[in-house]
């Protein structure tokens, strides 16, 4: 089912309202006959806008690994039931392989909205949010092997602490890991409520919700191997872009943003800069915006989940 949000954008009911919609699609500098990729289909808002702008002579490939999105693609009245649209149900880390499968050597633009869909946070059964009691799952792909329960109950204490510190940027990561290891020795932690009963006393009340969100973020990133997938996608996208092609990426936390910034500046997610004899940075990309583009106050009020979003755009040299 598709609904129209407050901005007039058609999206799947319960899914992610597209953030920085106009700005991110503007960043692609769309040509009518170009080939484009939306690696984060979600509710389809960005894909719909790209299709509207590029015309029937272009082609759009959209990726999503979540089987829940497939329903909105079905039916003759679906805006995606058009010959110049191809849906790929896969993790975007396999971008290069799928483009090779479809015989696509170069693309004119790649868009990525790295935010987790509202659908995931609001689905009580998936375990993405501390608002609901649910199994500790957090898999974007329901067929994935690793769950949050596997991480919480199976990782050694030092590895757990590293996950919470690196992906959640939590200063008390070691205390949290130690408390989890003590608790699971008595019985495994299988649900969000069991997990919360262990970690909640470790958070200060004034920062509880923010730090708890970071803790759940860290687990989600680990379960879905998000940083590895992002690095692979960015490298693939950079390699696929034609000269003058654009990469438009929306991030929501500092780890993602740092990787995207490094790729656009240095040509690799580590930020290692190679320079020529004259000291010029050898990178395949040129940043279009020197500073990230942020949502307007009106958008932040309309969609509070957009508040941490940052958009960076780069062009292939």
C-alpha positions in Angstrom: 0.0 0.0 0.0 1.3 3.5 -0.9 0.5 6.6 1.0 1.3 10.3 0.4 3.3 11.9 3.2 3.1 15.5 4.3 5.5 16.6 1.6 3.4 15.1 -1.1 5.8 12.2 -1.7 4.3 8.8 -2.3 5.9 6.1 -0.1 5.0 2.7 1.2 2.8 2.9 4.3 4.8 2.6 7.4 8.1 3.0 5.6 10.9 5.5 5.7 9.8 9.0 4.7 12.5 10.0 2.2 15.0 12.4 3.8 16.5 15.3 1.8 14.5 14.0 -1.2 14.9 17.0 -3.5 18.5 17.7 -2.5 19.8 14.2 -2.9 18.1 13.6 -6.3 19.2 17.1 -7.5 22.7 15.9 -6.6 22.5 13.2 -9.2 22.2 15.8 -12.0 19.9 13.4 -13.8 20.0 13.1 -17.6 16.8 11.8 -19.3 18.6 8.8 -20.9 20.9 8.0 -18.0 21.4 4.8 -16.0 20.9 5.3 -12.2 21.1 3.1 -9.1 19.2 3.6 -5.8 21.0 1.2 -3.5 18.5 1.7 -0.7 15.0 1.4 -2.0 13.2 1.2 1.3 9.8 2.9 0.9 10.6 3.8 -2.7 10.5 7.6 -2.3 13.9 8.4 -3.8 13.4 5.8 -6.6 10.0 7.3 -7.5 11.5 10.7 -7.8 14.4 9.5 -9.9 12.0 7.7 -12.3 9.9 10.9 -12.6 12.9 13.0 -13.6 14.8 10.7 -15.9 12.0 9.8 -18.4 11.3 6.5 -20.2 14.6 6.4 -22.1 16.7 6.0 -18.9 16.9 3.1 -16.6 16.8 2.7 -12.8 18.1 -0.2 -10.7 17.0 -0.3 -7.1 18.4 -2.5 -4.3 16.9 -3.7 -1.1 17.6 -6.9 0.9 14.4 -6.7 2.9 11.6 -9.0 1.5 9.0 -6.8 3.1 9.4 -4.2 0.4 8.5 -6.5 -2.4 4.8 -6.1 -1.9 4.8 -2.5 -3.0 6.3 -3.5 -6.4 3.4 -5.8 -7.3 0.3 -4.8 -9.1 -0.4 -3.0 -12.3 -1.0 0.3 -10.4 2.4 0.3 -8.8 4.5 3.3 -9.9 7.4 0.8 -10.3 5.6 -1.4 -12.8 7.4 0.2 -15.7 9.9 -1.3 -18.2 12.7 1.1 -17.3 12.8 -0.1 -13.6 14.6 -3.1 -12.2 14.4 -4.2 -8.6 17.3 -6.2 -7.2 16.5 -8.0 -3.9 20.1 -8.0 -2.5 22.5 -6.3 -0.2 24.0 -3.3 -1.9 27.5 -4.7 -1.2 26.9 -6.8 -4.3 26.3 -3.8 -6.5 29.2 -4.6 -8.8 28.2 -8.2 -9.3 24.6 -7.3 -10.1 25.5 -4.6 -12.6 27.8 -7.1 -14.3 24.9 -9.6 -14.3 22.7 -7.0 -16.1 25.4 -6.1 -18.5 25.8 -2.6 -17.2 29.4 -1.3 -17.4 28.9 2.3 -16.4 26.2 4.2 -14.6 25.4 7.9 -14.4 24.5 8.2 -10.8 24.2 6.2 -7.5 22.1 7.3 -4.6 22.2 5.9 -1.1 20.0 6.8 1.9 21.7 4.9 4.8 19.0 5.5 7.3 17.1 2.5 8.8 13.5 2.6 7.6 10.8 3.7 10.0 9.2 0.4 9.1 12.0 -1.5 10.9 11.9 0.7 14.0 8.1 0.4 14.2 7.9 -3.3 13.5 7.6 -4.8 17.0 8.7 -8.2 15.9 12.1 -7.3 14.5 13.9 -6.2 17.6 15.3 -3.0 16.2 13.9 -0.7 18.9 14.0 -0.7 22.7 10.5 0.6 22.7 9.0 -2.9 22.2 9.6 -6.3 23.8 10.7 -8.6 20.9 13.3 -11.2 20.1 16.8 -9.9 19.9 17.0 -10.2 16.1 17.9 -7.0 14.2 18.5 -8.7 10.8 17.7 -6.5 7.8 17.6 -9.7 5.8 15.4 -12.2 7.7 17.4 -15.0 6.2 20.7 -13.8 7.6 22.7 -16.1 9.8 23.7 -13.8 12.6 21.1 -12.2 15.1 21.6 -9.7 17.9 21.0 -12.6 20.4 23.9 -14.4 18.8 26.1 -11.4 19.4 25.0 -10.7 22.9 25.2 -14.3 24.1 28.1 -15.6 22.0 30.8 -12.8 21.7 33.7 -12.7 24.2 33.6 -9.8 26.6 36.4 -7.9 24.9 34.8 -8.3 21.4 31.4 -7.1 22.8 33.1 -4.0 24.3 34.8 -3.3 20.9 31.4 -3.4 19.1 29.8 -1.0 21.6 32.7 1.4 21.6 33.4 1.4 17.8 29.8 1.3 16.5 28.0 3.0 19.4 30.8 5.3 20.5 29.8 4.5 24.1 32.4 5.5 26.7 31.2 2.8 29.2 31.4 0.0 26.6 33.5 -2.2 28.8 31.1 -1.9 31.8 28.2 -2.8 29.5 30.0 -5.8 28.1 31.0 -7.0 31.6 27.4 -6.7 32.8 26.1 -8.7 29.8 28.6 -11.5 30.3 27.7 -11.8 34.0 24.0 -11.9 33.2 24.2 -14.4 30.4 26.1 -16.8 32.6 22.8 -17.3 34.5 20.6 -17.5 31.4 20.8 -16.4 27.8 19.4 -13.0 26.9 16.8 -13.7 24.2 14.5 -10.6 24.2 14.9 -6.8 24.2 13.3 -6.6 27.6 15.8 -9.2 29.1 18.6 -7.2 27.5 17.3 -3.9 28.8 17.0 -5.2 32.3 20.8 -5.8 32.3 22.0 -2.6 30.6 19.5 0.0 31.8 21.1 0.5 35.2 24.3 1.5 33.5 22.9 4.6 31.8 22.4 8.0 33.3 18.7 9.1 33.2 19.4 12.4 31.4 21.1 10.5 28.5 19.3 7.2 28.7 17.4 7.3 25.4 20.3 8.6 23.4 22.8 6.1 24.8 20.3 3.2 24.5 19.8 4.2 20.9 23.5 4.0 20.3 23.7 0.6 22.0 21.0 -0.8 19.7 22.7 0.9 16.7 26.0 -0.8 17.6 24.2 -4.2 17.7 22.4 -3.6 14.4 25.6 -2.5 12.6 27.4 -5.7 13.8 24.5 -8.0 13.0 24.2 -6.7 9.4 27.9 -6.1 8.8 27.0 -2.6 7.8 30.4 -1.0 7.8 31.9 -3.7 5.6 28.9 -3.5 3.2 29.2 0.3 3.0 32.9 0.1 2.2 32.3 -2.4 -0.6 29.3 -0.4 -2.0 31.2 2.8 -2.1 34.2 1.2 -3.9 31.9 -0.4 -6.4 29.9 2.7 -7.0 33.0 4.7 -7.6 34.3 2.2 -10.0 31.0 2.0 -11.9 30.4 5.7 -12.3 31.0 7.2 -15.8 33.0 10.4 -16.1 30.7 13.1 -14.8 28.6 10.6 -12.9 27.4 11.5 -9.4 27.4 9.8 -6.1 24.8 11.1 -3.6 24.9 9.7 -0.1 22.8 10.4 3.0 24.4 9.3 6.3 23.0 9.4 9.9 26.0 8.8 12.2 29.6 9.8 12.3 31.0 6.4 11.3 29.2 6.3 8.0 29.8 10.0 7.4 33.5 9.6 7.9 33.7 6.7 5.5 31.7 8.6 2.8 33.8 11.8 3.3 37.0 9.8 3.0 35.9 8.1 -0.2 34.9 11.3 -1.8 38.1 13.1 -0.8 40.7 10.3 -1.1 39.1 7.6 -3.1 39.1 5.1 -0.2 37.2 4.8 3.1 40.3 4.8 5.2 41.1 8.3 4.0 44.6 7.4 2.9 45.7 10.1 0.4 47.9 9.5 -2.5 49.4 12.6 -4.2 51.1 13.3 -7.4 54.5 15.0 -7.9 52.9 18.4 -7.4 51.0 17.5 -4.2 47.6 17.1 -5.8 45.4 14.4 -4.2 44.9 11.5 -6.6 41.2 10.7 -6.2 38.7 9.5 -8.8 36.0 11.7 -7.2 35.5 15.5 -6.8 33.3 16.7 -4.0 30.4 18.8 -5.2 29.5 20.2 -1.8 32.5 21.1 0.4 30.2 20.8 3.5 27.4 18.3 4.1 23.9 19.4 3.2 21.6 19.3 6.2 17.7 19.0 6.4 15.9 22.3 6.7 14.2 23.2 10.0 10.9 22.6 8.3 11.9 19.0 7.3 13.3 18.3 10.7 10.0 19.3 12.3 8.0 17.3 9.8 10.2 14.3 10.1 12.2 14.2 13.4 14.2 11.2 12.2 15.9 13.4 9.6 17.7 15.5 12.3 21.0 13.6 12.1 21.0 13.3 8.3 24.0 14.6 6.3 24.1 14.6 2.5 27.4 14.5 0.6 27.7 14.6 -3.2 30.7 13.8 -5.4 31.3 13.6 -9.1 33.5 11.2 -11.0 36.5 12.9 -12.7 
